[in-house]
Every structure is written in C-alpha cells, then in structure tokens.
Amino acid sequence: MQPLIAPLAAGLAVLAALAAPTLAHAQEWPTKPIRIVVPYPPGGNVDGAARIIATELQKSLPQPIVVENRAGAGGLIAGEAVAKSDPDGHTLFITANGPLLFSPTIYGRPVYHWQKSFAPITMVSLTPLLIQVHPSVPAKTVPELIALAKARPNTITMASPGAGTTNHLLSEQLQKVTGATWITAHYKGNAPATNDLLGGQVQFNFDQVSVAQAYVKDGRTRALAVIAAKRVPWLPDVPTLEEQGIKGVDGQTFTGLLAPAGTPAAVITRLSEALRTVLSNPAVVARFNQSGAEARWLSPQDFSAYLAREEATWLPIIRAANIKAD
C-alpha cells in the first residue's frame, strides 16, 4: 500500500498549498474601510437597506463601513464603478432590480452584466409595492384611477424613479392589462419622484411600501392598492389589485449585495455568512418590518438563481415595449 500513500499525500499537499492564499486572504480581510455603493440618492428603499446592514456589519468587522451614494444613468454609474473596482472585498454594490438587471439594456450601455461582472453575495430584502395618488386626485380605487386615465388620455402623470425600474415596469404592465394610458415622468431616483408627488406636480406613482407607508399614514398620499398576493401587515386596510378585479400585474423590489467579479470566494463566503447572521437578528428583522420590507437572506448560489429568473421574466417585457432611457 505504501506506493499509493505517497501520491495521495503529495496531492493533499498541493491542494493545501492552493487553498492557503485564499484562506489567508479571508483571514486578513478587511484591511481598509469598506464602501457599500448605492445607485440612488439618499432616501428610498435601497439606501435604507444599505444603512441597516452597514450598521450591523460594522459590529463584527474591524474596519469602518461607509455608504456611498452614486446616482445617475439608471444606476449604471454606480454599477460600473463597482464592477471596475479592485476585487478585494472592500468595494460592494447594494442594488435593486433596475440598476443590476435592466439598465444596461435600457440605456444601451452594456458596461456590465451581473453574471460576468459581479459576484452575488446575498439578497438583503424584498419589498412589495403599492399604487398611491396625491390627495387632490379624486380616484379612491384603482378602477376609478383607470377610468380617470381613460377619460383624460395622456393627461395624468405617473412619477417613475427611472426607466426600467420595477416601479416603471409595473406601470407599463398595468397600462397593457387595462388599456389605460398616462404620461410617465422619469426622475433620477425615488426621492425626487416622491417629492414631486407630495407637492402635487404629478398625480400618482408606484412605490415600495417601505417608503410610501409613512406618507399614506399621515395623509400626504392615498394608497389605492398593494401589488402583492395578499394584503400587507403594514397597511392592512389597503386592498390588493386582484381584490379590485385586476390580474396580471405582479412584482416586488429586491435589494441585494454584490462584489466585483473575481473577489476571493472565501471573502464572499465570509460576507454571506455575516449577513446571514445580521438578517436573522430579530432586531434587524423588526427594523425592516417597520419600514415595510422583509429581511431575506439567500446564499450566493440561490441569489444567483433568483437573479437569473428575474432577468428571464423582465428583459423580454423591456424589449417588447422598447423601453429606452431618454
């Protein structure tokens, strides 16, 4: 048996030698401040999620964590900056459906693709959306809003946080399903879109419950429907679209964390497991719940599979509707 033992030992030695740099890198990381780049201005769903996890991760890592807002071009500015960053685990991208999956197609700038340019770490949260109107709009239900839009074609304005965002795509779906039409005003992020809705410059929008619920509860907007399979606990009196007889309009906003492609697997694993702990912390779960979102951890593999399904669902819709950035 002796001749077999020597080659086996040699092989194990080679594997150990190959693994040693990766393990050492994970043990050394982080060696400098970590940046979490947000593709939107401060405020809104993604920025809020970034600040929650940054605060919690800071407790278990020896380096500062900084949230950096880099808005513009549907998230491409932030996404491209992260994709081109050193893949050392010190620059991360927290993003949503639009900037990660859709903007390269919508803007005609394939500067990155999520499968080639990034290493998925985990989903962070899932957030249902709702349809809300300015109080000056007479509609009290979605069918009434649809009737108003049909009576005044292309005079009612919907505020979108950007072309190809989930908010925008749901608006396109609703128009297709109902035959109503309205003007879509695209903004550079959710915060300015919401500001114009609150000011009455636009009539309605699709927004994440996590952002909109505060305005609904204090009467600055009126919620007509939640876009979910059932009513949400944060706004239990707001009916779903299906309750109002409208089917075929569905979608949620995810937030997720990614690193540049090529980031050592050991660092991805360490970050993923750290966030698994963070996102299962009852206090963190409660913070997301209070904001109208659901904390949701997925392994890097499961998050990759989820992203592939989302891309397969929505990109055909974007191409069929010829959605392009202005």
C-alpha positions in Angstrom: 0.0 0.0 0.0 3.0 2.3 0.5 3.2 3.3 -3.2 -0.4 4.6 -3.1 0.1 6.7 0.1 2.9 8.8 -1.2 1.0 10.2 -4.3 -2.1 10.8 -2.1 -0.1 12.7 0.4 1.5 14.7 -2.4 -1.9 15.6 -3.8 -3.2 16.7 -0.5 -0.2 18.9 0.0 -0.8 20.5 -3.4 -4.4 21.2 -2.5 -3.4 22.7 0.8 -0.9 24.9 -0.9 -3.5 26.1 -3.3 -6.0 26.8 -0.6 -3.6 28.6 1.7 -3.6 32.0 -0.1 -7.4 32.1 -0.3 -7.8 31.3 3.4 -5.1 33.8 4.3 -6.8 36.5 2.3 -10.1 35.8 4.1 -8.4 35.9 7.5 -6.6 39.2 6.6 -9.7 40.9 5.1 -10.7 43.6 5.6 -7.5 45.7 5.7 -9.1 49.1 4.9 -12.5 50.8 5.0 -15.4 49.0 3.1 -17.5 51.0 0.8 -21.1 50.0 0.1 -22.1 51.9 -3.1 -25.8 52.8 -3.6 -27.0 53.6 -7.1 -29.6 56.1 -5.9 -29.6 59.4 -3.9 -30.0 59.2 -0.1 -33.5 58.2 1.0 -35.5 55.4 -0.5 -35.6 51.6 -0.2 -32.1 50.7 -1.3 -30.4 53.4 0.6 -32.3 52.4 3.8 -31.3 48.8 3.4 -27.7 49.8 2.9 -27.6 51.8 6.1 -29.2 49.0 8.1 -26.7 46.3 7.1 -23.8 48.7 7.2 -24.6 49.5 10.9 -24.9 45.8 11.7 -21.8 44.6 9.8 -19.8 47.3 11.4 -20.2 45.4 14.7 -18.4 42.3 13.5 -15.7 43.8 11.2 -12.6 45.6 12.3 -12.8 48.3 9.6 -15.2 51.2 9.1 -18.1 50.7 6.6 -19.1 53.7 4.5 -22.3 54.0 2.5 -21.6 56.0 -0.7 -24.5 57.3 -2.9 -23.6 57.5 -6.6 -26.8 58.2 -8.5 -27.3 58.6 -12.2 -27.8 56.8 -15.5 -30.3 54.3 -14.0 -27.6 53.0 -11.7 -25.0 52.5 -14.4 -22.6 55.0 -12.8 -22.5 53.2 -9.5 -22.6 49.7 -11.1 -19.8 50.4 -13.5 -17.7 51.9 -10.8 -18.0 48.8 -8.6 -17.5 46.4 -11.5 -14.2 48.1 -12.3 -13.1 48.2 -8.6 -10.4 46.0 -7.3 -12.0 42.6 -6.5 -10.6 42.6 -2.9 -13.9 42.8 -1.0 -13.5 46.4 0.0 -16.0 47.8 -2.6 -19.5 46.4 -2.6 -22.7 47.1 -4.6 -26.1 47.2 -3.0 -28.7 47.5 -5.7 -32.2 46.7 -6.8 -33.8 45.1 -9.9 -33.3 48.1 -12.3 -29.7 49.0 -11.9 -28.5 45.5 -11.8 -30.6 43.7 -14.4 -32.2 46.2 -16.7 -30.3 49.4 -17.1 -27.6 48.1 -19.4 -30.3 47.2 -21.9 -32.5 50.3 -21.3 -29.6 52.7 -21.6 -28.0 50.8 -24.5 -24.8 50.7 -22.5 -23.8 47.1 -21.7 -20.9 48.2 -19.5 -21.6 45.2 -17.2 -23.7 42.1 -16.9 -24.5 40.8 -13.5 -23.3 37.2 -14.2 -19.9 38.3 -15.6 -19.2 41.5 -13.7 -20.3 40.7 -10.2 -20.2 38.0 -7.5 -23.6 37.8 -5.8 -23.3 37.7 -2.0 -26.9 37.7 -0.8 -30.3 39.1 -1.2 -31.0 41.7 1.6 -34.7 42.4 1.4 -37.9 42.0 -0.5 -40.5 44.8 -0.7 -44.0 44.9 -2.1 -45.1 47.9 -4.0 -48.3 50.0 -3.9 -50.1 52.5 -6.1 -50.6 55.8 -4.4 -52.1 59.1 -5.5 -51.9 62.7 -4.4 -54.9 63.6 -2.3 -56.1 66.0 -5.0 -56.8 63.1 -7.3 -60.5 62.1 -7.0 -59.9 58.3 -7.5 -60.4 56.2 -4.4 -59.7 52.8 -6.1 -57.6 51.6 -9.0 -60.6 51.0 -11.3 -61.5 54.7 -10.6 -57.9 55.8 -11.5 -58.1 53.7 -14.7 -61.4 55.3 -15.6 -60.0 58.7 -15.0 -57.0 58.0 -17.2 -59.2 56.7 -20.0 -61.4 59.8 -19.8 -58.4 62.0 -20.0 -55.8 60.1 -22.1 -52.2 61.1 -21.5 -53.0 63.9 -19.1 -52.4 62.1 -15.8 -48.7 61.8 -14.9 -47.1 58.9 -13.1 -43.7 59.6 -11.4 -41.1 57.0 -12.0 -37.7 56.7 -10.2 -36.1 55.8 -13.6 -36.7 54.0 -16.8 -36.7 50.2 -16.3 -37.1 50.3 -12.5 -39.7 47.8 -11.1 -41.9 50.8 -10.4 -41.8 51.8 -14.1 -42.3 48.2 -15.4 -45.3 47.7 -13.2 -46.8 50.9 -14.6 -46.2 49.6 -18.1 -47.9 46.3 -17.2 -50.9 48.0 -15.7 -51.4 50.1 -18.9 -51.1 47.0 -21.0 -53.6 45.0 -18.9 -56.2 47.8 -18.6 -55.8 49.7 -21.8 -55.4 53.0 -19.9 -52.6 55.4 -20.8 -50.8 58.1 -18.9 -47.6 60.2 -19.0 -44.6 58.8 -17.4 -42.1 61.3 -15.9 -38.8 59.7 -15.1 -36.7 61.0 -12.3 -33.1 60.4 -11.1 -34.1 58.3 -8.2 -37.1 57.7 -5.9 -36.7 60.6 -3.6 -37.2 63.4 -6.2 -40.1 61.4 -7.7 -41.7 61.2 -4.3 -41.1 64.9 -3.6 -43.0 65.9 -6.7 -45.8 63.6 -5.8 -46.1 65.1 -2.4 -46.0 68.5 -3.9 -48.8 67.7 -6.4 -46.7 68.2 -9.5 -47.6 64.6 -10.5 -50.7 62.7 -9.8 -49.6 59.2 -8.8 -46.8 56.7 -8.6 -45.8 53.1 -7.9 -43.7 53.0 -4.8 -42.2 50.5 -2.3 -44.4 50.1 0.8 -41.2 50.6 2.8 -41.0 54.2 1.5 -44.7 55.0 0.9 -46.3 53.9 4.1 -45.2 56.9 6.1 -46.9 59.3 3.6 -50.0 57.1 3.4 -50.4 57.0 7.2 -50.1 60.8 7.7 -52.5 61.5 4.8 -50.0 63.1 2.4 -50.8 60.4 -0.2 -53.7 57.9 -0.6 -52.9 54.3 -1.3 -55.2 52.6 -3.8 -53.7 49.1 -3.9 -50.8 46.9 -2.9 -49.2 44.8 -5.6 -48.9 41.6 -3.7 -50.6 38.2 -3.4 -52.3 39.3 -0.2 -52.7 42.5 1.9 -49.6 43.5 3.7 -49.4 43.9 7.5 -48.1 47.4 7.4 -51.2 48.7 5.6 -53.9 46.1 6.3 -56.8 48.3 5.0 -55.3 48.7 1.5 -56.7 46.0 -0.9 -54.6 44.2 -3.5 -55.0 44.7 -7.2 -56.7 41.3 -7.5 -59.3 42.2 -4.9 -60.2 45.1 -7.3 -60.5 42.8 -10.3 -57.1 43.5 -11.9 -54.9 40.5 -12.6 -51.6 40.0 -14.4 -49.7 42.8 -12.6 -47.1 41.5 -10.2 -43.6 42.2 -9.0 -41.5 43.1 -6.0 -38.4 45.1 -5.4 -35.4 43.2 -4.1 -32.2 44.7 -2.6 -29.1 42.6 -2.9 -25.4 42.9 -2.2 -22.7 42.0 -4.7 -19.0 42.3 -5.1 -16.8 42.8 -8.2 -16.3 39.5 -10.1 -13.0 37.9 -9.1 -13.4 38.7 -5.4 -12.0 35.7 -3.5 -14.6 33.1 -2.7 -13.5 33.0 0.9 -14.4 36.7 1.3 -17.7 36.2 -0.4 -18.5 33.3 1.9 -17.4 35.4 5.0 -19.6 38.3 3.9 -22.5 36.0 3.1 -22.4 34.2 6.5 -22.0 37.5 8.3 -25.1 38.8 6.6 -27.0 35.6 7.3 -26.4 36.4 11.0 -27.4 40.0 10.5 -30.6 39.3 8.6 -31.8 36.7 11.1 -31.3 39.0 14.0 -34.8 39.7 15.4 -33.9 43.4 15.9 -32.9 43.7 12.3 -35.9 41.8 11.1 -38.1 44.2 13.1 -36.3 47.2 11.5 -37.1 46.0 8.0 -40.6 45.1 9.0 -41.1 48.6 10.5 -40.0 50.1 7.2 -42.4 47.9 5.2 -39.8 45.4 3.9 -38.9 41.7 4.6 -35.4 40.9 5.5 -34.4 38.0 3.2 -31.0 36.1 3.2 -30.1 33.9 0.3 -26.9 32.0 -0.3 -24.7 33.3 -3.2 -25.9 30.3 -5.3 -29.6 30.9 -4.5 -29.3 34.6 -5.1 -27.7 33.9 -8.5 -30.6 31.6 -9.4 -33.1 34.3 -8.4 -31.4 36.9 -10.5 -31.5 34.6 -13.5 -35.2 34.1 -13.1 -35.9 37.9 -12.7 -33.8 38.6 -15.8 -35.7 36.0 -17.8 -39.1 37.4 -16.7 -38.5 41.1 -17.3 -36.0 41.6 -20.1 -38.4 40.3 -22.7 -41.0 42.8 -21.5 -38.5 45.6 -21.7 -37.5 44.7 -25.3 -41.1 44.1 -26.4 -42.1 47.5 -25.1 -38.9 49.1 -26.5 -38.2 50.8 -23.2 -35.3 53.1 -23.6 -33.8 55.8 -21.4 -34.4 59.4 -22.6 
